[in-house]
Amino acid sequence: MVDRQQNVCAICELPLIYLEATFDHEAGRGMGGGHRNDLIEHEDGSWMNAALHARCNAEKASRRYKWQDGRYLPDERTKP
């Protein structure tokens, strides 16, 4: 995913190296997390999941994100 994202964190968009990268699931824990998919692409080839800095992943917590127009953004369905 780091290569796919051209060495950029999907959330803060700052440079990301392999040693700093953490795997992020679109569906966080507590939101169907027990059934998370570890793939990096959907069947149609669109991106899923992302590489993030550990601090970005911690701040994201269990909120759902998804790839939209080339950006990893909060999933509108999870907003109050």
HUSULMO-V725263 format. One record per helix or strand of 3 or more residues. SS is the DSSP state (a for helix, b for strand). FROM is the first residue (numbers start at 1). LEN is the number of residues. If there is no record, write none. Layout:
<<SS/FROM/LEN> <SS/FROM/LEN>>
This chain:
<<a/18/3> <b/21/4> <a/33/3> <b/50/4> <a/54/7> <b/65/4> <b/71/4> <a/76/3>>
